[in-house]
């Protein structure tokens, strides 16, 4: 049995800058909304994959990447772009594996940024 341990890379400087620009309350609001959107899009991407709607899935995952990048979730953003590349290349085996990796990375990234955000307050 393989043990999956996805490394999480958070850009703390990006979060610090967000808090500096928007203040504690504004940044917290942006981050919380982004985390919610990321969770929704992770779930939706899996549903779209199951339906075989790869074009809509690509849009969903591309926007997930942009939202992740905005709040410093570097690894999640990169893996989301990898999913887009698999769709573009038409490689469904790689897509399935990369989507699973996106889900794992998303789960660990959401937890990590939530913990970091609590630390910054």
N, C-alpha and C positions, 0 to 999 in steps of 0.2 A: 504494500500500500504506500503510495507516494504521499508525502506530507507537503502541503502547499503553504508556503510562507511568503506572501507578497510584501516586498519592501515598500514602505510609504515614504515619499519625499514631499515635504511641505516647504514652501518658500515662506519662511517666517518674516522675511523682509517685506514681502508683498502684503501680508496681513498687518504688520506694523504700520506700513504706509497707509493702508486702508483706514486703520484706527486713527492715524494722525490726521488724515484728510477729512474724515466724516465724524470724528469724535466717537466716544464709546458707544453711545446709544445708536447712532446712525450706522456704524460699522457692524454692530451686533445684529441690527435689523437686516443689513445686506447679507451677512454671512448666514444667518438663520434661514432667510428666504432661499439663498443659493443651496444650502444643504438640503432643504426640502425639495427643490427642483431637481437636484442631482439624484436623490433617492427615487423620485417619481420617474425620472428618465431612465435610470438603471432598470427599473421594473418594466417600463414600457418597451425598452429595447429588447428585452428577453421575450416579451409577448409578440413583438413584431417579427423577431427571428422565428418563433414558433409558427407564425402565420405565413412565413416566407415573403413578407413585405420588406424586401431589402432596401428599396429606395427610401421608404419612410423611416426605416431603421437608421439609415445613414444620416438623414437629417437630424433625427433624435440624438444620435451619438455625437455628431458634429457639434450640436448645441451644448451637449453635456461637456464636451472638451472645452468649449469657450467659457462656460460657467466655472468649471474647475480651475481653469487658468486664472480667471479673475480673482479667485480667493486663495491662490497659491497652492492648489493641489496638483503639483507638477506631474507626479507619476500617473495619476488618474487621467489627466489631460492627454498624456503621451499614449497611454494604452487605448484610450478612446480613438485617437487618430490611427492607431494600428488596426482597430476594428474597421474604420473607414477604408483603410488601404486593402484589407482582405475583401471587403465588398467590391471595391473598384477592380480588384484582380480576379474576382469571380471564384475565389478559393473557399468553398464552403467548409472544408475540413479545418483549414486554418481559422476561418471565421468562427466556427464553433468553439475551438480552443481559445481563441483570443477573447471572445465574448465571455467565456467562463473566467478568464483572467481579469477582464474588466469588472466582473461582478465581485471577485475576491478583492481586487484593488479598491473598488468602490467601498466595500464594507469596511475595510481597514482604514481607508482614508477618511471616511465619515467619522469614525470613532476617534481617529488621531486629531482631526481638526476640532472636533467638539471638545476634546480634552485640552487642546492648546488654547482654544478660545476661553475656556473657563480659567485657565492659568493667567491669561492676559487681562482679565477683568479685575 
